[in-house]
Amino acid sequence: MVNSQSHPLGYESKVIGLSGRHFYRYVDVHPPEGTKTIITALLLHGFPDSASQPTTLEDYSTQRQSDDLEQLVHRAGVPEGEKIVVIAHDWGAITANRLIQFKPYLFKAAVNLCVPFIPRSPEYVPLENLIELYPNFQYQAFLASHESTAIMNANVERFIQVMFTSAKQREEGKVPDLEKTGVIENWLKDQSQTVTSELLTKEESDTMVDEIKAGVGFGYAVPLLY
């Protein structure tokens, strides 16, 4: 079942239920009328937007997500046998990496931004080991910790503002290097620290904060599980 609804920021989005398990919210953008469609592109980015929030960890595996996204693509109108392009950024790039491995028949090409292709490990890699290999992922130790939920829920507005600061703001020293161990939580705990994102309008920021608060915040069964 597919339902269309207006997104808080104005564009039309659709909500689709997948095999009765959970649902995804997505934006279906078509070329201007009279323009020939060359190929369908699936765009994946960071935090999911208003998708359902399963409480089982298995639903967040890249295999399960790949199954869901294949189903979503076809339910959105891409015929069986037609190949598409996946364009992904940040955490979405990790999912894209697995998509093209699990579903090679579905893709003609893949484009990753920020995160290069990383082959799937035949064995489980603990987060601590992953951080040793990729120091830029040090911040994920905080996101995975038990204390992160309370800290982020108490500072939703400030968290959104600091996450969407520009490269210029960081170069000017207005924001510390957030990727490093302890930086995000220490910045959020220090109430004297404040910054206004140059990348978000007030409407965009308010909408994101409202959407988070209207759910259950940053806790179990919400975006941090991704």
BELBELBEL-V345004 format. One line per field, one symbol per residue. psi: psi as a letter, one per 40 degrees, with the letter a starting at -180 (. if undefined). burial: + if it has 16 or more other ideal C-beta (glycine too) atoms within 10 Angstrom, else -. A space follows every 50 residues. Layout:
BEGIN
psi: ???
burial: ???
END
This chain:
BEGIN
psi: hhhiihidedihiihhhhfedaiihihghiiihehhhdihhhhhbbhihf iigiehddeeiddddddddddddddeehihehiihhhiibddddddddde ddfdeeidiihhhdhihhihheihhidddddddgdeeddddddeideddd dddefddddddddfiidddddeeehigedihedddddddgeehiihhedi idddddddddddddbeagaifaddd.
burial: ------------++++-+----++++-------------+-+-+--++-+ +-+-----+--+--++++++-++-+--+-----+-++++-++++++++++ -+---++--+-+--+---------------+------++++++----++- +++-++-++++++++---+-----+-------+++-++--------+--+ ----+-+++--+----+++--+++++
END
